[in-house]
Amino acid sequence: MITRTTEAWLQQPFSLATTAELGYGRVVISRFNYWYAHVGVSHRIGQFVFGLTQYVGDPGLKHLLFDSHSNRLVLTVSTAF
């Protein structure tokens, strides 16, 4: 079985607190070949980092997995302890 993953991403800081990110990837597992991408922005406020990212996946992927969503918007909040 041949498995290959290729991914590229770019992070661009706009200030000390704000960063944008863009990414794209492809996965090949035997006869399955699918892609995924994301675009997002994060912003630091004090000790917290807030991120908003749009994830998009190959619509054909839903036939391989239990998850039928190929497009999602994710909000994250993180901090250090």
C-alpha positions as semicolon CSV with decimal commas, in nm:
position;residue;x (nm);y (nm);z (nm)
1;M;0,000;0,000;0,000
2;I;0,137;0,341;-0,100
3;T;0,057;0,638;0,124
4;R;0,158;0,994;0,045
5;T;0,073;1,323;0,219
6;T;0,169;1,665;0,085
7;E;0,090;1,984;0,275
8;A;0,184;2,349;0,241
9;W;0,090;2,643;0,459
10;L;0,171;3,009;0,499
11;Q;0,152;3,215;0,817
12;Q;0,163;3,592;0,783
13;P;0,191;3,811;1,094
14;F;0,014;4,146;1,058
15;S;0,119;4,276;1,399
16;L;0,260;4,139;1,725
17;A;-0,092;4,020;1,812
18;T;-0,254;3,918;1,480
19;T;-0,162;3,640;1,237
20;A;-0,332;3,499;0,927
21;E;-0,281;3,144;0,799
22;L;-0,354;2,966;0,472
23;G;-0,298;2,596;0,409
24;Y;-0,360;2,323;0,152
25;G;-0,292;1,950;0,153
26;R;-0,340;1,630;-0,042
27;V;-0,352;1,273;0,083
28;V;-0,312;0,965;-0,135
29;I;-0,380;0,623;0,020
30;S;-0,377;0,348;-0,243
31;R;-0,668;0,440;-0,472
32;F;-0,809;0,716;-0,246
33;N;-0,699;1,070;-0,330
34;Y;-0,843;1,372;-0,149
35;W;-0,758;1,732;-0,062
36;Y;-0,817;1,970;0,230
37;A;-0,758;2,341;0,293
38;H;-0,795;2,601;0,564
39;V;-0,782;2,977;0,606
40;G;-0,786;3,152;0,941
41;V;-0,686;3,440;1,160
42;S;-0,575;3,453;1,523
43;H;-0,546;3,745;1,762
44;R;-0,380;3,765;2,105
45;I;-0,552;3,961;2,382
46;G;-0,350;3,944;2,705
47;Q;-0,287;3,577;2,786
48;F;-0,557;3,453;2,548
49;V;-0,536;3,375;2,177
50;F;-0,861;3,375;1,980
51;G;-0,867;3,198;1,645
52;L;-1,126;3,169;1,373
53;T;-1,057;2,916;1,097
54;Q;-1,256;2,793;0,798
55;Y;-1,176;2,428;0,711
56;V;-1,277;2,286;0,373
57;G;-1,232;1,924;0,270
58;D;-1,284;1,724;-0,044
59;P;-1,662;1,655;-0,059
60;G;-1,583;1,301;-0,177
61;L;-1,412;1,233;0,156
62;K;-1,745;1,205;0,338
63;H;-1,797;0,865;0,178
64;L;-1,482;0,733;0,350
65;L;-1,542;0,864;0,702
66;F;-1,825;0,883;0,954
67;D;-1,828;1,264;0,936
68;S;-2,038;1,404;0,650
69;H;-1,920;1,766;0,689
70;S;-1,661;1,890;0,441
71;N;-1,688;2,257;0,537
72;R;-1,666;2,394;0,890
73;L;-1,595;2,715;1,078
74;V;-1,402;2,666;1,404
75;L;-1,354;2,920;1,685
76;T;-1,075;2,844;1,934
77;V;-0,960;3,009;2,254
78;S;-0,629;2,910;2,407
79;T;-0,408;3,024;2,693
80;A;-0,089;2,918;2,866
81;F;-0,084;2,789;3,224
